[in-house]
Amino acid sequence: MHLSEAQLPSDGPFGDAGPIVSFHGTERFELVRMVGRGGMGVVYEAIDRERNLRVALKLLPSLTAD
């Protein structure tokens, strides 16, 4: 089962300063599952379609204000 949407938590060492960031994968990367999460972000198992490999993607919360 592949993920259709992934979200970063807004809690952690950065507090609730920013909104939750949605990530749906990209044309190159297809998300498979969340591997883990912590104060610095979320790690996903993904398929790199360009290289035909399983990879780990780490998503970090944005520190910039919009």
N, C-alpha and C positions, 0 to 999 in steps of 0.2 A: 504494500500500500504506500503510495507516494503522497507526500504532503502537498496540499494545494496552497497553504499559507503558513508562514512561520512568524512568530512575534518575539521580540526581545522584551524581557521584563523591565519595568521602569524602576524597580527597587535595586538595592545594592549600594556600593560606595558612592554612587553618583546621586543618590537620593531620588526624589520624584521630580527632578528638574526638567526632564524631557518627556515627550509623549512616547508611547509604545511605537516602535518602528516595525512596519510590516515588510516581509520579504517573501516573495513568491517563487524565488529561483530566477533564472535568466534563460536566455536562449541557449547558452552554453551549459549551465549547471541546473540539474534537476534534483531537488531535495528528496531524500529518501526517508530520513528519520532524524530526530534530535538525539544526539549522543550525550550531551550534558550541558549544564549551564551553571554560571556562577556570577560573581560580582563584576567580572570584566566582559561578560557577553555569553553567547550561546554557540555551541559547536554542533554542526549538522554533518551527517553522512550525505554525500551527494554524488551524482554521476556527472563526470566531466564528459560531455558529449563529443567535444572536439578531440580529446585524447583517448576516449573510450576506456576510462579508468574510474574507479571509486576513489573519492577524495574526501578530506575533511575540510569544511568551511567554517571559519570562526567569524561571527558577526559581532561587531562592537557597537555600543550605543554612541550616538552622536553627542558631542560636547558643545556644539554650536547652537545658538538660539536663532530661530527663524524670524 
